[in-house]
Amino acid sequence: MEWMIGFAPFLMVMFIVWTVSRSKLESKRISATATETAEKAAQYSSRVQQLEDRVRVLERIVTDRGYDVATQIEALRDSRAVEGHDAGVPLDMTRKEKV
């Protein structure tokens, strides 16, 4: 039992050293995580800014008085309708070109 009393201060010192080292390690881990999080936040912020700029340009294009979206959509539909009809040379021609 006396050996336990002599061993107690050694155990206390070891516990204190272990606690301090764990605290330093945890502090470094938190610092590294904070740095990584800040870098990701900056990247996301940059990407969000780019997307906002693109949306602003699109809004300006659509709200411009000289730009008629509906007319252009209808023009595209009309060109597709023309492409869908027989617009080429028929395959069952009776008269063929001679080479």
Buried (B, 14 or more C-beta within 10 A) or exposed (E): EEEEEEEEEEEEEEEEEEEEEEEEEEEEEEEEEEEEEEEEEEEEEEEEEEEEEEEEEEEEEEEEEEEEEEEEEEEEEEEEEEEEEEEEEEEEEEEEEEE
